[in-house]
Amino acid sequence: MPDIRIVLVGSKFEGNVGAVARSMANFNLSELYLVEPCMIGDDAYRRAKHGACILEKAVTADSIEEATRDCFLIAGTSGITTKGDRNYTRMPVPVREFAQNVSGYGEKIAIIFGREDLGLFQEELNRCDILINIPTGDDYPVLNLSHAATLVMYELFCTENVTRRPEPADRKEKDYMFGFFDDLTDAVGYPKHRREETSVMFRRMMGRSIPTKYEYNTIMGIFGDASKIIKNGKKWE
């Protein structure tokens, strides 16, 4: 099973936080980060049961960036999906498929859950490498926070004995690659008003595929060489 960090953003009800901690204990997870949470009191500890120690060690952060700074992959969750190829900011991967794709990786992965009423804001979703979703009925697709977290943890737990896959690129290498991509859009004169959304689309595409370290390094080399050649007006040697 990958090294999982559960991140709760803007939780409004301490009972939900406690219930998430309890489920974490059920599935052998211990790393809980709370971004701008509600007050954590007796109700949270009652709901946590044997997960109370997870609550005690939970880290409070001021932002998603702070809570995920050392994570290899950032997976956001959303109960709302938008159909259509152009709506990539709301095109999630089913949680079972995600769990299978990351099985065997040893890098730290952050799973982010949003507010009970509003979920994750668009700018927060844009920070995520990938979005995951729990398939539900169309009439009422939004799950309770603790229920959704439990289902995601269950799917990840079920892949625990999968053979380790080739090593993925680390976070620093991924950031370099995204930087090269931005340099390339600048070098070719890509329209400025479209660069941000295209950059998010590229991040999501790479997040869904989770390439190996070798694949990342190959892409990074091509992007780096291409941007230099275009800017200097030289031919590829």
N, C-alpha and C positions, 0 to 999 in steps of 0.2 A: 504494500500500500504506500502511495506517495506520502511525503511529509506535508501534512495539511494544516493550514492555519484558517480558523473560522473567524471572519470579520463581520461584526454586526454594526450597521451604520444607522445612527439616529433612532435607536430602539425607544419606543414610547412606553412599553409595559414591562416592568421588571420580571413579571411572571414568565413572559416569553423568553427573556434572557436566561432565567433559571432553568426552564425546560430545555433550552438549547444545550446548556451545560450538562444536564442529565443525559441527553442523547449522545453528547461527545464522550461521556464516560462509557456508555454502552458500546461505542464503536472504537474504543482505544485512541481517542483524540484528546489532546490536553491543551492545545495552544489557542486561546481565545483573546481576540482584540476587540475593544469596544470604541467606536468612533462617536464622540459626542452623545453618550448614552443618557438614559433617564437615571434617576437615583436607584441604586441597587441596595435593597433592604431585606427585611425578613421574608417577604413573599417570594423573592427570587431564590433565597436559600431553601425555603420549603419546597419549591418546585424542583430545585436542583437535586435533592436527595443525595445520593452518593457522588454527585458531580459538584458538591460544594467546594471541594478543593480547587476545581477548575475556576470557579468564580473568584475565589480568594487570590488566585494567581493571574487573573485576567489583566491585560494591559490596556489602559485607557489612552487613546490617541486623539489628536485634534483634527486629523484629516485622513483620508484614504491613502494619500501619498505616504504619510508617516507610518501608517499601519502595514503597508506592503513594501516598504523600501528595500528589504532584503529578499523579496520573493521572486522566483523565476517566472512564474505564470500567474496572472491575475484573472480570475474567473468571476464575472458578475452574474447575478441571477435576476431573472425578470419573469413575472407572471403574464406580462403583456407582450405579444408578438405581432409583428406587422408583416403581412405577406407581400411578396414582390421582390425581385432581385435588387432593385435600387435602394430598398429600405434596409441596408446592411446594419444600421445601428440597432435594429430590433430583430435581427435574425439569429436566434440562439440555436445551439446544438442540444439535442435531447440529452438529459443527464446521463443516461446509460451509455450512450455513445461517447460522451466526454470521459466517463470513468474508464471505459475500455481503452481510450486513446492515451490516457496518462498513466495507465497501470504499469508498474515496474520502474517508473522514474523515481530517482532519489532526491531531486531538487524540491525546494519548498514551493508549495502552491497555495495561494490565498483564494478562499471562496468567500465572496462578499454577498451579504444579504442586506437589503435596504429596509426602509421604514415600513411599519405595518400598514400605513395608509397611502403613502405616496411612492414607496419603493425607492429605487435609486434615481436621482436626477440625471438628465441627459448628459451633463458635463461629467458626472461620475461614471456613467456607462462608457463614455468615450475614453476613460482611463483604463478600461479593462481590455485585456488581450483577447478575450473570448466571452461570449454570453452563453449561459446554460439555462435550460428550461425543463420543468417537469410536465410532461403531457397530462392534460386534464380535459374535462368536458368543456365545450364552448360556452355553455350557459353561465358557468361560474368558474372561471379559470384561475382565480387568485387564491392561493392556499394561505393558511395561517403561518406566520413566520416560523414557529418552532416545528410545525409539521413539515414544512418545506425543507428546513435544515436537516431534519431527521431522514427524510427520503434521500437527499443528496448524500449524506454520510453513509447511509445503507448501501447505495450503489457503489460508492468508492470502496467500502469495506468488502464487498463481494468480489472485488478484483485483487484481493490481498495476495493471493498465491500465484499470480501471473508472473512468468519469467521476465526478468529485467530486460528492457529494450536498450538499443544503442543510446549512448549518452547524449542528451540534448544540449544545446548551447546554453551558456549561463546568461544571467540577466545583463551583464555588461556587454557581452557580445551582441545580444539582441538590440540593446540601445544603440550600439555602433551601427548596426544594420539599418535601423529605422532612420538614423542620422544620414547615412549614405543615400537612402531612398529620398529623403527630403532634399539633399544636395543635388540629386539627379533631376528631380522635378524643377529645381531652380535653374540648373544648367540648360535644360531643354526649353526653358521659358514657359513652363506649364502655368496656366492662368492662376493668379494669386488667390482669387476668390474661391477656387476649387481645391486648393492644396490641403487645407485642414481636413475636409471630409474624405479626400483621397488617401491621406495619411492614416486616418482612422480605419478606412476600408482595408488598407494593406496590413495594418496591425491585426485586424480581426482575421484576415485570411491566413496569416502566419500563425495566429493563435489557434485556429481550428486545426491546422495541419500538424503542428508541433514537430517541425523538422529536427533531424539529428544535428549534433555539433558540426559534423562534416558538411552537411547540407547548408547550414547557416554560414559557415566560413566560406564556402564556395560562392554563395550569393553575395556575401559582403565584398569579396574580392572583385566580382564582376561590377557591382555598383560603384565601388571606389574607383576602379580603373576607368569605367565609362564616364563618370562625372569629370574626372581629370582630363580625359581626352577631349570631351566636348568643350570644356572651358578653355583649353589651350589650343583648340583648333587643330589637333594632331590626329593622325590615323592610328588605328589599333595595330600594335606591333606583335 
